[in-house]
Amino acid sequence: MNTKKSKAVLLKQLYAPYIPCLSCPLALNTHHNFVCGYGNPNASLMLIGEAPGEQEDKKGLPFVGKSGQLLSKALECLGIDREKNVFITNSVKCRPQNNRKPTAEESTLYKHLFLLKEIEIIKPRVICTLGSTALESLLEKQVKITTVRGKQLNFDGIMLIPTYHPAYILRNPKEFSHWFSDLEKAYNLSKL
């Protein structure tokens, strides 16, 4: 079996018990979808967001709502094909009730059930976290995104570039150039 196929098979095996979402790790009482990671399992760049929003929950794909549309446009401007050049996932795979921020306990649960395994399967050169929640989920500590965005950090031997979440950019367009340059930096470093 070739590497690409084996990574895709490993991801499918990781997600399979939760599709359809019959055994939700969050034990949610409302209808929702388990939102798997999406993109190229051989990508050298992995983007990690917070949790699915309403549109992601409906479609079962990460970053397809307004934030995802902005992210897709930015990636396209950088010459990055969302399906071929990156793997996109969230730190939490199910939409928290009332679209609230995932708790530290939920983030830790999903990190150990899925996120660390996704990283192990993908083996990216660079991880770019989108927003403080995704970064805090990986590091398991509180971080102020405005002080670390764009810096090169280390996560278990993998280069980590934190940046703003696209939803933040929609509310604060003056930060677009910083966010865009962080995405560009992460992609360029992933190609080295």
TORGU-416134 format. One record per residue (C-alpha): residue number from 1; x, y, z. Coordinates in pm, 1 decimal, padded with zeros to 6 digits. Layout:
SITE  pos         u         v         w
SITE  NUM         X         Y         Z
...
//
This chain:
SITE  pos         u         v         w
SITE    1   00000.0   00000.0   00000.0
SITE    2   00145.0   00341.7  -00091.5
SITE    3   00200.0   00611.7   00173.3
SITE    4  -00084.5   00834.2   00054.3
SITE    5  -00333.2   00549.6   00064.2
SITE    6  -00211.8   00423.0   00399.6
SITE    7  -00248.7   00768.7   00558.7
SITE    8  -00598.5   00802.0   00413.1
SITE    9  -00687.0   00454.7   00543.1
SITE   10  -00547.9   00535.3   00888.3
SITE   11  -00753.1   00855.9   00903.3
SITE   12  -01065.4   00672.0   00791.7
SITE   13  -01009.5   00411.6   01063.7
SITE   14  -00959.3   00686.3   01322.0
SITE   15  -01285.6   00861.7   01232.5
SITE   16  -01504.3   00559.0   01145.7
SITE   17  -01640.3   00481.0   01495.3
SITE   18  -01779.4   00835.6   01519.0
SITE   19  -01953.2   00859.4   01179.0
SITE   20  -02244.2   00890.1   01208.7
SITE   21  -02195.7   01050.0   01548.2
SITE   22  -02349.6   00778.5   01763.1
SITE   23  -02094.3   00785.2   02044.5
SITE   24  -02009.3   01153.4   02081.7
SITE   25  -01716.5   01219.5   02315.5
SITE   26  -01895.8   01541.1   02422.7
SITE   27  -02219.0   01350.3   02494.1
SITE   28  -02420.7   01618.4   02318.8
SITE   29  -02797.3   01583.3   02326.4
SITE   30  -02862.5   01770.1   02002.8
SITE   31  -02825.1   01651.4   01644.7
SITE   32  -02478.5   01724.4   01512.8
SITE   33  -02213.0   01588.4   01283.6
SITE   34  -01868.1   01465.8   01366.3
SITE   35  -01646.7   01689.8   01150.4
SITE   36  -01340.0   01501.4   01028.7
SITE   37  -01019.7   01657.7   00905.7
SITE   38  -01009.9   01727.9   00533.9
SITE   39  -00748.1   01773.0   00265.5
SITE   40  -00431.8   01599.2   00156.8
SITE   41  -00308.9   01343.6   00412.6
SITE   42   00041.3   01390.8   00266.2
SITE   43   00039.7   01768.2   00310.4
SITE   44   00339.9   01924.3   00476.1
SITE   45   00116.5   02198.5   00621.9
SITE   46  -00159.8   02124.8   00871.4
SITE   47  -00410.3   02393.5   00972.5
SITE   48  -00590.3   02347.6   01304.6
SITE   49  -00893.9   02548.4   01410.3
SITE   50  -01111.0   02552.5   01720.5
SITE   51  -01433.8   02359.8   01659.6
SITE   52  -01702.6   02326.9   01393.3
SITE   53  -01950.0   02611.3   01354.6
SITE   54  -02305.9   02587.0   01226.8
SITE   55  -02216.6   02540.4   00858.1
SITE   56  -01939.5   02292.5   00937.5
SITE   57  -02182.9   02095.0   01152.2
SITE   58  -02439.9   02090.8   00870.2
SITE   59  -02192.3   01992.8   00595.6
SITE   60  -01959.1   01772.2   00800.9
SITE   61  -01648.2   01955.8   00672.3
SITE   62  -01411.4   02197.1   00847.9
SITE   63  -01401.0   02566.5   00756.8
SITE   64  -01689.3   02593.5   00510.4
SITE   65  -01881.9   02882.4   00670.5
SITE   66  -01791.5   03253.1   00647.2
SITE   67  -01459.0   03197.6   00823.6
SITE   68  -01381.7   02908.3   00591.3
SITE   69  -01464.8   03116.8   00284.9
SITE   70  -01218.0   03382.5   00400.0
SITE   71  -00956.5   03116.1   00469.8
SITE   72  -01011.7   02959.6   00125.5
SITE   73  -00971.9   03298.4  -00047.3
SITE   74  -00651.0   03371.3   00144.4
SITE   75  -00508.7   03028.1   00060.3
SITE   76  -00604.5   03074.2  -00304.5
SITE   77  -00427.5   03414.0  -00313.7
SITE   78  -00116.9   03240.2  -00181.1
SITE   79  -00139.3   02974.2  -00453.3
SITE   80  -00240.8   02707.8  -00202.0
SITE   81  -00493.0   02448.6  -00315.9
SITE   82  -00704.9   02364.9  -00012.1
SITE   83  -00752.6   02003.5  -00121.4
SITE   84  -00398.8   01935.0  -00246.5
SITE   85  -00159.9   02144.9  -00036.7
SITE   86  -00297.4   02137.6   00318.8
SITE   87  -00476.0   01921.8   00570.9
SITE   88  -00737.7   02114.1   00772.0
SITE   89  -00889.0   01999.1   01099.5
SITE   90  -01022.9   02130.8   01429.5
SITE   91  -00906.1   02067.6   01782.9
SITE   92  -01263.1   01962.0   01871.9
SITE   93  -01460.3   01762.1   01613.4
SITE   94  -01819.9   01827.0   01726.9
SITE   95  -01988.8   02163.7   01758.2
SITE   96  -02020.4   02261.6   02124.9
SITE   97  -02372.3   02355.0   02230.2
SITE   98  -02469.7   02716.5   02160.0
SITE   99  -02146.6   02754.1   01959.7
SITE  100  -01953.8   02818.5   02280.2
SITE  101  -01578.2   02784.6   02316.6
SITE  102  -01477.0   02425.9   02399.3
SITE  103  -01384.6   02374.3   02762.0
SITE  104  -01028.3   02276.8   02856.4
SITE  105  -01156.9   01928.0   02941.4
SITE  106  -01324.3   01890.0   02601.4
SITE  107  -01012.9   02013.0   02421.2
SITE  108  -00794.1   01770.6   02615.4
SITE  109  -01031.4   01480.5   02545.0
SITE  110  -01035.6   01549.6   02169.4
SITE  111  -00661.5   01615.9   02163.0
SITE  112  -00588.3   01266.5   02292.0
SITE  113  -00868.4   01089.3   02103.5
SITE  114  -00805.2   01251.5   01764.6
SITE  115  -00576.1   01550.5   01722.8
SITE  116  -00249.4   01389.5   01832.1
SITE  117  -00332.9   01085.4   01618.9
SITE  118  -00409.6   01306.4   01316.5
SITE  119  -00072.8   01479.4   01362.3
SITE  120   00101.0   01142.7   01394.0
SITE  121  -00063.1   01017.4   01073.0
SITE  122  -00013.1   01336.1   00866.7
SITE  123   00340.9   01405.1   00992.5
SITE  124   00331.9   01770.6   00880.3
SITE  125   00647.8   01982.3   00862.7
SITE  126   00449.1   02280.3   00989.4
SITE  127   00133.6   02320.2   01195.8
SITE  128  -00049.8   02652.0   01176.7
SITE  129  -00302.7   02699.8   01455.3
SITE  130  -00592.7   02931.4   01379.2
SITE  131  -00682.3   03117.5   01698.0
SITE  132  -00588.1   03089.9   02062.4
SITE  133  -00824.1   02798.4   02136.0
SITE  134  -00648.3   02568.2   01888.2
SITE  135  -00307.1   02671.7   02020.1
SITE  136  -00413.9   02627.2   02382.7
SITE  137  -00552.4   02284.4   02296.4
SITE  138  -00214.9   02172.0   02165.4
SITE  139  -00005.4   02330.2   02440.9
SITE  140  -00258.8   02266.7   02720.8
SITE  141  -00199.7   02610.9   02868.4
SITE  142  -00343.5   02957.3   02822.3
SITE  143  -00171.5   03168.7   02558.2
SITE  144  -00230.8   03525.1   02443.8
SITE  145  -00249.1   03497.7   02063.9
SITE  146  -00155.2   03863.4   02010.8
SITE  147   00186.0   03801.6   02170.1
SITE  148   00271.8   03474.6   01990.3
SITE  149   00108.6   03505.3   01648.2
SITE  150   00354.7   03466.4   01365.5
SITE  151   00633.2   03332.1   01588.9
SITE  152   00799.0   02998.7   01527.0
SITE  153   00723.5   02765.2   01815.5
SITE  154   00787.8   02394.5   01857.5
SITE  155   00533.4   02119.7   01914.9
SITE  156   00689.9   01775.6   01961.1
SITE  157   00959.3   01850.5   01702.4
SITE  158   00715.0   02006.4   01453.0
SITE  159   00735.2   02375.4   01368.3
SITE  160   00427.5   02555.4   01497.6
SITE  161   00310.8   02893.5   01362.8
SITE  162   00015.8   03036.7   01556.0
SITE  163  -00207.4   03298.9   01398.1
SITE  164  -00551.3   03450.4   01431.4
SITE  165  -00869.9   03261.3   01357.1
SITE  166  -01039.8   03380.2   01036.0
SITE  167  -01352.0   03468.8   01241.0
SITE  168  -01136.6   03718.6   01430.0
SITE  169  -01021.8   03868.5   01098.6
SITE  170  -01384.7   03907.5   00987.9
SITE  171  -01445.7   04113.6   01303.3
SITE  172  -01106.5   04291.4   01291.4
SITE  173  -01012.2   04342.8   00924.7
SITE  174  -00720.1   04570.5   01023.1
SITE  175  -00535.7   04251.7   01127.5
SITE  176  -00577.4   04088.6   00785.7
SITE  177  -00223.1   04166.4   00665.9
SITE  178  -00067.5   04007.9   00978.1
SITE  179  -00288.1   03700.4   00942.8
SITE  180  -00216.8   03668.9   00572.0
SITE  181   00161.1   03699.3   00626.9
SITE  182   00142.7   03431.7   00900.2
SITE  183  -00032.2   03192.5   00660.0
SITE  184   00225.4   03270.4   00392.4
SITE  185   00511.0   03213.8   00638.2
SITE  186   00366.9   02878.5   00749.6
SITE  187   00324.1   02763.3   00390.1
SITE  188   00671.3   02875.0   00282.6
SITE  189   00831.1   02700.7   00581.0
SITE  190   00635.4   02384.1   00503.6
SITE  191   00795.3   02370.6   00156.9
SITE  192   01154.5   02376.6   00289.2
//
